[in-house]
Amino acid sequence: MLTLYHLHHSICSQKVRFCLAEKGLAFEGRIVDLSRFEHLEPWYLEINPNGVIPALIVDGEPIVESTVICEFLDDWRPEPRLTPRDAFGRAHMREWLRYIDEVPSMAVRVPSFQNVLLPGYQAMDARVFDDAVKRMSNRRAFFRRMGQTGFPQEDYDDAVRLLGETVERMDRALTAAPWLAGEAFTVADICLAPVVQRMEELGFGHFWAERPAVAGWLDRIRARPAWDRALYTGSRFAEIFPADVFPGRVAAAT
């Protein structure tokens, strides 16, 4: 029995749903509403003390952190295989996973919140917002930096720079092989694909407009049947939030 605590448009949730779909694994989905800070409620913190989504319950045992969940699923249900068979291939895949978690996954949050989610937090009573931030663990510094007025311009510009560098790194890898870690589709591709999807929705698709290796990779990702099962209708950022909350600063920053 698999139960996934997730949110439709959450990048980390999309990663896990993509992996589950590739494995052909059914799950019971339970939505955690971040706008109401349900991820900070005691009942959820008992499942995931980090206070972030997603969390996967497997036969009563919680597995947390999206990349860890994906690697767990490939260990737990090894076919179809999503990890290279050789030690060098596995090392290259894990290099990508660490990079994805530390760089583009963190960077894409800045324009996601600045351009799309910030108005919702600005509409909150300041005391409600401050109380929620005080209860956060892993994301407290991020929310304090953003506050209810938005990120400093230097933070925004640095995030955009890191997203551009991510695409450059992808281009080098994908010019040499069809997938990030080599000849085989792996967990690394699964974990980066929703980040790139979000980048496109935020207006950063021009980063790979003249990089056919990256554009081709994205086409191959989207051709996989599991992709549409993971990013079903109504789960993409641009489908949930109105168009007029997108682009002001994206255009200016690029």
C-alpha positions, 0 to 999 in steps of 0.5 A: 500500500502506497500513500503519497502526501503531495501537492499537484504543482509541487516540483518535488511531488511531480518528481515522485509521481513521475518515478511512480508512473515509470515504475507502474506503481499505483498510490493513494494521493493525499493533498497537503495544502501549503497555502494553509500551512498544512505541512506544519500541522502536528499530524503531518510533522509526525509523518515528515518532521522536515515539514516539506512535501512530498512524503511517501508511506510504504506499508506504514513506513514513511519515506521523505525527501523527493530524491531519496524517495525516487532512489528508494523506489528503484531499490524497492522495485528494481524493474524497470531499472532507473539506475545505471548498472555500472559503478561509474554510471551510478556515480555520475547519476548521483553527481547529478542528483546532488547538483539538482537538489543543491542548485536548480531545485533551490534556484527555481524556487526564487522566481516561482515565489517572486513571480507567482506565489508572493501575492498570496503571502502578501495578502496574509495577515502579517502575524499569520505569516510570521507565525508560520515562518517561526514554525518552519524548519528547513525553509525558515531562512528562505521565507525570512529572506523573501518576507512579504515584500519579495526577494532582493534583486540580487537574490533573483538575479543570482537564481536566474544565473544558476538556472542558466548555468544548469542548462549549460551543464545539461547541454554538455552532458546531453551533447555526448549522450541522450540522457544526463548520466549516459545512455540510459534514462535514470532517476537523474532525468526524472528529478530534473525534468519537473525543474525544467518544466517549471523553468519553461512555465516561468519564461526561461525556455529561451535558455535552451532555444539554441541548444538542440541537445537540451530541447531534444532531451525535453522532447524525449521526456515529454514523449514518455507515457509516465510524464503525462500521468505524473503531470496530469491536467491541472497539475502544471504551474501555469494551469493553476495560477492566472497568467497575469501573475507570471512574467513582469520580472522574468522579462526584465531579468532575462 
